[in-house]
Structures are given as structure tokens and as C-alpha cells.
Amino acid sequence: MKKAKAAKMTGKRREWTKADLKELKDHSKARTPVVKISKLTKRSVGALRQKALHLGIGLGHRR
């Protein structure tokens, strides 16, 4: 039997700077879509959502 392929690594970890956190909070207040924030910050949607959850802020639109 063949072994399952390992998950593909796409990049290295980057620390969150104070400027990154401020930008994330500003996007949260502006209700910018998460996909757009992801492209602007060059971070994955999952990373953005996890950080927002940790900070206790919402991301994207609210229904």
C-alpha cells in the first residue's frame, strides 16, 4: 500500500506585528471580506480567522 502524501507546506510562519494587528482590527471594523484581507496581508483565511478569534473580534460580513 502507498502511504498518504504529506501536507504541502506553502510558506513559513510570520509573527504578528503591532501594525498587522491594527490592520486586522481596522478591517474588522470596516467589515472587509476575509478573502480580500487574505490577499492584502498575504496570510491564509484560516490564519486570519484564528487570530481574530484569539483577539475576540469578528471578521467579514455579519448577517
N, C-alpha and C positions, 0 to 999 in steps of 0.2 A: 504494500500500500504506500501511496505517496503521502508525504507529510504536508500539512496545510502551509500555505505561504505565510510568511511573517508580515505583519502590518507594515505598510510602506511609510517610511519617515519622510516628511516633506520639508522639514526645517528644524532649526534649533530653537530652544526656548529663549525668550527675551523677557527681561524683567520689566515690570510695570513702573514707569517713572511717574512723578507727580504730574507732569504735563499730560501723559497718557490718561491718567485717572480724571483730570479736569476735562479733557476732551470727551471722554466716555460719559461723564456726568452732563456735559453740555448737550451731547447728542440725545441723552435720555430725556432731558427737559424739552428738547425740540421734537421729540418723537420721530427721530430719523429711523428709517427701516434698518434692521440689523444687517442685511446683506450689503447695504450701502456703507455702513460703518465698517464692515469687514474689509471692503475694498479700500477704503480710505486709510485705515490703520494697518492694513496688511496682517491682520490676525484672523483666526478662524471664527466662525459664528459660535461654535461651542466654547471657545476661549472667552469670547465677549460675554456670552450668557453666564458662564461660571463666575466671571469677575463681577458682573452686575449683581448676581445672586449673593455673592460674598459681601458686596457693598450695600446691599439692601435697596437697590434701585431697579426700576423697570426699564426694559428696552423694547424698542419697536412701537407699533401702534397698540392702542388699548381699545377693546371692543366694549 
